[in-house]
Amino acid sequence: MAKFKLAVLGGGPGGYVAAIRGAQLGLKTVIIDKDKLGGICLNWGCIPTKALLKNAEVYHTIKTADTYGITVGKVSIDFKKNIKRSRDVSNRLSKGIEFLMKKNKITHIEGTGRFISKTTLEVKNGKKTEKVEAEKIIIATGARPRTFPGMELDGKRVISYKEAMILEAPPKKMIIIGSGAIGCEFAYYYNEFGTEIHMVEMLDR
């Protein structure tokens, strides 16, 4: 069983920054995450959505080029390439986090961790299971999308931000529950590419 001074459960902004700081202070550190390093923000949230918004902004500018005295021909959309650019941005930045882990001599274990004692974690990745012992453990597991009874996520008709990030084509209509930052970003993005958007929010505008 591998032993460390510090284990960080979760590789998002809180987790990887804590791991780096621990390593800088001389602690033998391990970071555990079931997905790519960088967390939701870098892989499925603020970073890739900004790349999508930039795509939509460029498309809008081209469509309204006549406003600037510029005449363009018919504009076509390669939606898959549009999505791929967003994923490429995230993947590139995630590799940057991996580099920081190596630079600071932090062990990275990919898998889902759970406590089996106060100082021991069991990490599963497929059929592989390993145990990690640490004197101190930081929990930085982030958040998950909220679901509603009778509207469970199926990845097809009822989707989360992850599926919305990688659709192969813009749907004709979309209902977005929640008008926070991510909801509004998806509304703007898909509306720009022709989707009819309906937003549902329990609070006042």
C-alpha positions in Angstrom: 0.0 0.0 0.0 1.4 3.4 -1.1 1.9 5.9 1.8 1.8 9.6 1.6 1.9 12.7 3.8 -1.0 14.2 1.9 -3.8 12.8 -0.3 -6.1 15.0 -2.3 -9.4 13.5 -3.4 -10.5 15.5 -6.4 -8.5 17.1 -9.2 -10.4 20.4 -9.7 -9.2 23.9 -9.0 -9.4 23.4 -5.3 -7.8 20.0 -5.4 -4.8 20.5 -7.7 -3.9 23.8 -6.1 -3.9 22.2 -2.7 -1.8 19.3 -4.0 0.8 21.7 -5.5 0.9 23.8 -2.3 1.4 20.6 -0.2 4.2 19.4 -2.4 5.8 22.9 -2.3 5.8 22.6 1.5 7.7 19.3 1.3 4.8 16.8 1.7 4.8 13.6 -0.3 1.5 14.1 -2.1 -1.0 12.1 -4.2 -4.0 13.4 -6.1 -6.9 11.2 -7.0 -9.6 11.9 -9.6 -11.8 9.7 -11.8 -11.7 12.1 -14.7 -9.0 14.3 -16.3 -7.3 16.8 -14.0 -8.8 20.3 -13.9 -12.2 19.4 -12.6 -15.6 20.5 -14.0 -14.5 24.1 -14.7 -11.6 23.2 -16.9 -13.0 20.0 -18.6 -16.8 20.6 -18.7 -17.6 24.0 -17.4 -16.3 27.6 -17.6 -13.3 26.9 -19.9 -14.9 24.9 -22.7 -18.2 26.9 -22.6 -16.1 30.1 -23.2 -14.6 28.4 -26.3 -18.1 27.6 -27.5 -19.3 31.1 -26.8 -16.3 32.4 -28.9 -17.4 30.2 -31.7 -20.9 31.6 -31.5 -19.6 35.2 -31.3 -17.5 34.7 -34.5 -20.5 33.2 -36.3 -22.7 36.1 -35.2 -20.1 38.6 -36.3 -19.9 37.0 -39.8 -23.7 36.9 -40.1 -23.9 40.6 -39.3 -20.8 41.7 -41.2 -22.9 43.9 -43.4 -23.3 46.2 -40.4 -19.6 46.9 -40.6 -19.7 47.4 -44.4 -18.4 44.0 -45.1 -20.1 41.7 -47.6 -19.7 37.9 -47.2 -21.1 35.0 -49.1 -23.2 32.1 -47.7 -21.9 31.0 -44.3 -22.0 27.3 -43.5 -21.4 25.6 -40.1 -19.3 22.5 -39.4 -20.9 21.8 -36.0 -18.7 18.8 -35.1 -15.5 20.9 -35.8 -17.1 23.6 -33.7 -17.5 21.2 -30.7 -14.0 19.7 -31.3 -12.3 23.1 -30.9 -13.9 23.4 -27.4 -12.7 19.9 -26.4 -9.2 20.6 -27.8 -8.9 23.7 -25.6 -9.9 21.7 -22.5 -7.6 18.8 -23.3 -4.7 21.1 -23.9 -5.2 22.9 -20.5 -5.7 19.6 -18.7 -2.4 18.4 -20.0 -0.9 21.6 -18.5 -2.2 20.5 -15.1 -0.7 17.1 -15.6 2.7 18.8 -16.3 2.4 20.8 -13.1 1.8 17.5 -11.1 5.0 16.0 -12.6 6.9 19.2 -12.1 6.0 19.2 -8.4 6.6 15.4 -8.0 2.9 14.7 -7.2 1.6 11.2 -7.8 -1.5 11.1 -9.9 -3.9 8.2 -9.5 -6.9 8.0 -11.9 -10.0 6.4 -10.3 -12.8 6.8 -7.8 -11.7 7.0 -4.2 -13.6 6.1 -1.0 -12.7 6.1 2.7 -12.2 2.7 4.3 -10.6 4.2 7.4 -9.7 7.7 8.6 -6.3 7.5 6.9 -6.9 5.1 4.1 -8.6 5.4 0.7 -9.6 2.6 -1.7 -9.2 3.7 -5.3 -11.1 1.9 -8.1 -10.5 2.2 -11.8 -12.4 -0.5 -13.7 -11.2 -3.8 -12.4 -8.1 -2.3 -10.8 -8.2 -1.5 -7.1 -5.5 0.0 -4.9 -5.2 1.4 -1.5 -3.6 4.7 -0.5 -2.7 5.7 3.1 -2.1 9.4 4.0 -1.6 11.3 7.2 -3.8 14.1 5.9 -6.6 13.8 3.4 -8.3 16.8 1.6 -11.7 16.2 0.2 -12.2 18.4 -2.9 -14.8 16.4 -4.9 -16.8 19.3 -6.3 -20.5 19.2 -7.3 -22.9 17.2 -9.5 -25.8 18.3 -11.6 -29.1 18.1 -9.7 -31.8 15.8 -11.1 -35.6 15.8 -10.6 -37.9 12.9 -9.9 -39.4 11.7 -13.2 -36.7 13.6 -15.2 -33.7 11.4 -14.6 -30.8 12.0 -16.9 -30.7 9.5 -19.9 -28.0 11.2 -21.9 -30.3 11.6 -24.9 -33.5 13.5 -24.3 -32.8 14.6 -20.7 -29.1 15.7 -20.6 -26.6 17.5 -18.3 -24.0 20.1 -19.2 -21.7 17.3 -20.3 -23.9 16.0 -23.0 -24.8 19.6 -24.0 -21.1 20.2 -24.5 -20.7 17.5 -27.1 -23.9 17.2 -29.1 -23.3 16.3 -32.8 -25.8 18.9 -34.1 -27.9 21.7 -32.6 -31.4 20.5 -31.7 -34.5 22.3 -33.0 -35.8 23.1 -29.5 -34.2 23.0 -26.1 -35.5 23.6 -22.6 -32.9 24.7 -20.1 -33.7 24.4 -16.4 -31.8 27.0 -14.5 -30.7 30.4 -15.6 -27.4 30.6 -13.9 -24.1 31.2 -15.7 -23.9 27.8 -17.4 -27.6 27.8 -18.4 -27.4 31.2 -20.0 -24.2 30.3 -21.8 -25.8 27.3 -23.4 -28.9 29.3 -24.2 -26.8 31.9 -26.1 -24.7 29.3 -27.8 -27.4 27.1 -29.1 -29.8 30.0 -29.9 -27.0 31.5 -32.1 -26.9 28.3 -34.1 -30.7 28.1 -34.6 -32.1 26.3 -31.6 -35.3 27.5 -30.1 -34.6 28.0 -26.4 -37.0 28.0 -23.5 -35.5 28.7 -20.0 -37.1 27.6 -16.7 -36.1 29.5 -13.5 -37.9 29.5 -10.2 -36.5 32.9 -9.1 -37.4 36.3 -10.5 -35.4 37.6 -13.4 
